[in-house]
């Protein structure tokens, strides 16, 4: 998170990396990881959870 674009990142900026990981690894084998507490430099835990939910909702 902190390496994407500092505190100004968007869900859209993360989408290509997430989609690529899903294509290569597959949804059955892909695991959620984190660089906590470093990610707190760019977002809160709530912000990260909101991003994950938005990605799931876009695929529903």
C-alpha positions as a printed Julia matrix, in Angstrom:
60×3 Matrix{Float64}:
   0.0     0.0     0.0
   2.64    2.53    1.0
   4.6     1.84   -2.18
   1.71    2.34   -4.6
   1.29    6.11   -4.44
   1.73    7.12   -0.84
  -1.48    8.16    0.83
  -3.05    9.16   -2.51
  -3.6     5.65   -3.94
  -6.94    4.55   -5.32
  -8.69    1.22   -5.68
  -8.37    1.61   -9.46
  -4.56    1.74   -9.15
  -4.53   -1.57   -7.28
  -6.95   -3.33   -9.64
  -4.4    -4.36  -12.32
  -2.14   -6.07   -9.78
  -5.05   -7.86   -8.12
  -6.49   -8.97  -11.46
  -3.09  -10.21  -12.63
  -2.58  -12.2    -9.43
  -6.04  -13.75   -9.82
  -5.34  -14.64  -13.45
  -1.95  -16.22  -12.71
  -2.6   -17.88   -9.35
  -6.38  -18.32   -9.44
  -8.99  -17.4    -6.85
  -8.8   -20.83   -5.21
  -5.11  -20.39   -4.35
  -4.71  -16.63   -3.88
  -4.34  -15.52   -0.25
  -4.71  -12.08    1.26
  -1.46  -10.7     2.59
  -0.49   -7.48    4.26
   2.53   -5.4     5.06
   0.99   -4.25    8.32
   1.99   -1.95   10.03
   3.68   -0.35    6.99
   0.34   -0.15    5.17
  -0.86    2.21    7.89
   1.35    4.88    6.28
  -1.08    4.91    3.35
  -4.43    3.83    4.79
  -6.2     2.64    7.89
  -7.27   -0.96    8.41
 -10.83    0.22    7.76
  -9.74    1.8     4.46
  -8.03   -1.41    3.36
 -11.09   -3.49    4.31
 -13.3    -1.09    2.33
 -11.03   -1.56   -0.72
 -11.26   -5.34   -0.45
 -15.06   -5.2    -0.16
 -15.29   -2.89   -3.19
 -13.28   -5.36   -5.29
 -15.51   -8.25   -4.22
 -18.66   -6.23   -4.93
 -17.43   -5.35   -8.41
 -17.21   -9.1    -9.21
 -20.64  -10.02   -7.79
